[in-house]
Amino acid sequence: MKQKKKISIVILTKNNGKTIDKVLQQIIVQQINNDFEVIVVDSGSNDDTLEILSKYDIRLYTIPPADFGHARTRNLASGYADGDYLVYLSADAIPAHEKWLENLVCKLDDIKTAATFGRQIPYQDTPPMERFFIQNNYPSTVNKTYSNNGFKMNAFFSNVNSAIKRSVWEKINFNEKLIISEDHDWAKRSLDLGYNISYIPDACVFHSHKYGLLQVFKRYFDSGVSFSQMGLKPGVIRNGLGYFIDELRYVGNESVIKIPHAIVYDLSKFIGFQLGVNQRWLPKFIKVHLSMHSYFWKN
């Protein structure tokens, strides 16, 4: 009889009081034969996040806000974990059903598969641009093998909802020099070493953001920075034009009067990304204000 693998679910929190209770409630009702544990690393919550976490049977660790980093903190949490499989779940990503975990890890039995990642479903009140982004990149069906070849901006393996073999993570840690996109960088290096990564649509979570223009500018500035750090050239104009046209068509089908805002929204993304890609020419005191992760520039 094949031995069941232990699973460690890793969650990073900071002021996630609005969602973390729902996330943990959905975790504890998972129908799976494997043993699993929940590892939470909090980086300075000052809302009711810690109070909510205290009600659950989890392993909680706390770090100062200044010590947080997307890659660094995930590596730290992974080191605390006991599981053979490391499941990464954002603190605002709510599993959609009771088979989420089983579906997410089922393909990890394959010797060549290093990781899996699941579908993200936007909330109903999500702005149409963000909804289009998520539906475009996390579809309900699989039509091809996941690959970084012919990389298109916005398509990526995501630690919002992913699972990695611990044995592979021990060989390939997350790159702590990156501001964000540690998940895409990890996937690229894993594929370069010959591993497979599988997209699992049935391992779905509810997850989306409602970014304003300034927030989306800063988010894409950081994305551009990470691309420059990884030495990637995504071909924003070539790959982004078709996406932009499809997005406007999607927004227009919902409401024509939302198209002007969508244009400004995408312009904010484009300018932020381009500034991020060329961040080496900007002084640090300016980058602090352009970034969603200002702590990165203060170290």
C-alpha positions in Angstrom: 0.0 0.0 0.0 1.4 3.3 -1.0 2.3 5.6 1.9 0.4 8.9 2.1 2.6 12.0 2.0 2.3 14.6 4.7 1.3 18.1 3.5 2.3 21.4 5.0 0.1 24.4 4.1 2.1 27.6 4.3 0.3 30.9 4.7 1.9 34.4 5.2 -0.2 37.0 7.0 -0.3 40.7 7.7 -3.6 42.4 8.6 -5.7 39.7 6.9 -8.5 39.8 9.4 -11.2 40.1 6.7 -10.3 36.8 5.0 -8.1 34.6 7.1 -11.0 33.1 9.1 -12.8 32.0 5.9 -9.5 30.6 4.6 -8.9 28.5 7.7 -12.5 27.3 7.9 -12.2 26.0 4.3 -8.9 24.3 5.1 -10.2 22.3 8.1 -13.1 20.8 6.1 -10.8 19.5 3.4 -11.6 15.9 2.4 -8.2 14.2 2.0 -6.6 11.1 3.5 -3.2 12.7 3.8 -2.2 14.3 7.1 -1.7 18.0 6.9 -0.5 20.8 9.0 -0.9 24.6 8.7 2.1 26.9 9.1 1.4 30.6 9.4 4.1 33.3 9.5 2.8 36.7 10.5 4.8 39.8 9.8 3.4 42.4 12.2 -0.4 42.3 12.0 -2.1 45.1 14.0 -5.7 44.2 13.2 -7.6 41.1 14.5 -5.5 38.6 12.5 -3.6 37.2 15.4 -6.8 36.9 17.5 -8.4 34.9 14.7 -5.4 32.7 14.2 -5.3 31.8 18.0 -8.7 30.0 17.5 -7.2 27.4 15.2 -4.9 24.4 15.5 -2.0 25.9 13.5 1.7 26.5 14.0 2.2 30.2 14.2 5.4 32.1 13.9 5.9 35.9 14.0 8.6 38.0 12.5 9.2 41.8 12.5 7.7 43.7 9.5 11.2 44.7 8.4 12.2 41.0 8.1 9.5 40.2 5.5 10.2 39.3 1.9 8.1 37.3 -0.4 10.8 34.8 -1.1 12.6 35.1 2.2 9.5 34.5 4.3 8.4 31.6 2.2 11.8 30.0 2.5 11.6 30.5 6.3 8.1 29.0 6.6 9.1 26.1 4.4 12.0 25.4 6.7 9.6 25.2 9.6 7.3 22.7 7.8 7.4 19.0 8.2 5.5 18.0 5.1 6.7 16.1 2.0 4.6 18.5 0.0 4.6 22.3 0.6 1.4 24.0 -0.3 1.5 27.8 -0.6 -1.8 29.7 -0.1 -2.3 33.4 0.1 -4.1 34.7 3.2 -6.9 36.1 1.0 -7.3 33.0 -1.2 -10.3 31.0 -0.1 -10.5 27.3 -1.2 -13.6 26.9 -3.3 -14.6 23.4 -2.2 -13.6 20.5 0.0 -11.5 18.7 -2.6 -9.2 21.7 -3.3 -6.2 20.2 -1.4 -6.6 16.7 -2.7 -6.8 18.0 -6.3 -3.9 20.3 -5.9 -1.4 17.6 -4.7 -2.6 14.6 -6.6 -0.2 14.9 -9.5 2.8 15.3 -7.3 3.0 11.5 -7.1 4.5 11.7 -10.6 8.3 11.5 -10.3 8.9 14.2 -12.9 6.4 16.7 -11.5 8.0 19.3 -9.2 4.9 21.5 -8.6 1.3 22.2 -9.3 -0.8 25.3 -9.2 -4.5 25.8 -9.2 -7.2 28.0 -10.6 -8.1 31.4 -9.2 -11.7 32.5 -9.5 -12.4 36.3 -9.1 -15.0 37.5 -6.7 -18.2 38.9 -8.2 -17.4 42.5 -7.3 -14.0 42.4 -8.9 -13.4 45.2 -11.5 -13.7 43.9 -15.1 -10.0 44.5 -15.9 -8.9 42.3 -13.0 -11.6 39.8 -13.7 -10.4 39.5 -17.3 -6.8 39.1 -16.2 -7.6 36.2 -13.9 -10.0 34.4 -16.3 -7.4 34.8 -19.1 -4.6 33.3 -17.1 -6.4 30.8 -14.9 -8.9 29.1 -17.2 -11.4 26.4 -16.2 -9.8 23.9 -18.6 -6.3 22.8 -19.6 -5.4 23.0 -23.2 -1.6 22.7 -23.1 1.4 21.7 -20.9 2.6 24.5 -18.7 5.7 26.1 -20.1 7.8 29.3 -19.9 8.6 29.1 -23.6 7.1 32.0 -25.5 6.5 33.8 -22.2 3.7 36.3 -22.3 3.3 39.0 -19.7 0.8 38.1 -17.0 0.9 34.3 -17.5 2.7 32.7 -14.6 2.9 29.9 -12.0 1.6 31.5 -8.8 2.2 31.0 -5.1 -1.3 32.3 -4.5 -2.4 28.6 -4.8 0.4 26.2 -5.5 2.1 23.0 -4.2 5.8 22.0 -4.4 7.6 18.9 -3.5 9.8 19.6 -0.5 12.6 17.6 -2.1 12.6 20.0 -5.0 12.3 23.1 -2.8 15.4 21.9 -0.9 17.3 22.0 -4.2 15.7 25.1 -5.6 14.9 27.7 -2.9 13.0 30.9 -3.7 15.3 33.7 -4.9 15.5 36.1 -2.0 17.0 38.9 -4.1 13.8 39.4 -6.0 11.2 42.0 -4.9 8.3 39.9 -6.2 7.7 37.1 -8.8 9.7 34.6 -6.7 7.1 32.0 -7.9 7.7 32.7 -11.6 11.5 32.6 -11.1 11.2 29.4 -9.2 9.1 27.8 -12.0 11.5 28.9 -14.7 14.5 27.4 -12.9 12.6 24.2 -12.2 11.7 23.8 -15.9 15.2 24.5 -16.9 16.3 21.5 -14.8 13.8 19.3 -16.6 11.0 19.1 -14.0 7.3 19.4 -15.0 4.8 21.8 -13.6 1.0 21.0 -13.8 -1.9 23.5 -13.8 -4.9 22.0 -11.9 -8.1 23.8 -12.7 -10.1 21.8 -10.2 -7.9 23.0 -7.4 -9.6 26.4 -7.3 -9.7 29.2 -4.9 -11.5 32.5 -4.8 -9.0 35.3 -5.1 -8.8 38.7 -6.7 -7.9 42.3 -6.0 -9.6 45.7 -6.4 -6.6 47.9 -7.2 -7.0 51.6 -7.7 -4.9 53.4 -10.3 -2.0 54.2 -7.9 -2.0 50.6 -6.5 -1.9 49.0 -10.0 0.9 51.4 -11.0 2.9 50.4 -8.0 2.1 46.7 -8.4 3.4 46.7 -12.0 6.4 48.8 -11.1 7.4 46.0 -8.8 6.7 43.5 -11.5 8.9 45.4 -13.9 11.7 45.5 -11.3 11.5 41.7 -10.8 11.6 41.2 -14.6 14.8 43.3 -14.7 16.3 41.3 -11.8 15.6 38.1 -13.6 16.9 39.4 -16.9 13.7 38.7 -18.7 12.5 40.6 -21.8 8.7 40.0 -21.9 8.0 42.0 -25.1 5.3 44.1 -23.6 4.3 45.8 -26.8 4.3 42.6 -29.0 2.5 40.4 -26.4 0.5 43.1 -24.7 -1.3 44.6 -27.6 -3.5 41.6 -28.3 -4.3 41.3 -24.6 -5.2 45.0 -24.4 -7.6 44.7 -27.3 -9.3 41.6 -25.9 -9.6 43.3 -22.5 -11.3 46.4 -24.0 -13.7 44.1 -25.9 -14.4 42.3 -22.6 -15.0 45.5 -20.7 -17.1 47.0 -23.5 -19.4 44.0 -23.6 -20.1 44.6 -19.9 -20.3 48.4 -20.0 -19.1 50.8 -22.7 -18.8 53.6 -20.2 -16.1 51.6 -18.4 -13.7 51.6 -21.4 -12.1 55.0 -20.7 -11.2 53.9 -17.1 -9.9 50.6 -18.5 -7.6 52.5 -20.9 -6.2 54.6 -18.0 -5.9 51.5 -15.9 -3.8 49.7 -18.5 -1.8 52.9 -19.1 -0.9 52.9 -15.4 0.2 49.3 -15.6 2.3 50.0 -18.7 4.0 53.1 -17.3 4.7 51.4 -14.0 6.1 48.3 -15.6 8.4 50.2 -17.9 9.7 52.3 -15.0 10.3 49.1 -13.1 12.1 47.4 -16.0 14.4 50.5 -16.1 14.7 51.0 -12.4 18.5 50.9 -12.4 18.4 54.5 -13.7 16.2 55.7 -10.8 17.6 56.9 -7.4 16.5 54.8 -4.5 14.6 57.5 -2.8 12.3 57.7 -5.8 11.9 53.9 -6.0 10.7 53.8 -2.4 7.7 55.9 -3.4 7.0 54.1 -6.7 6.9 50.6 -5.1 4.2 48.7 -3.3 7.0 47.1 -1.3 8.9 50.1 0.0 10.7 48.0 2.6 12.7 46.3 -0.2 14.5 49.6 -1.0 15.3 50.4 2.6 17.4 47.3 3.2 
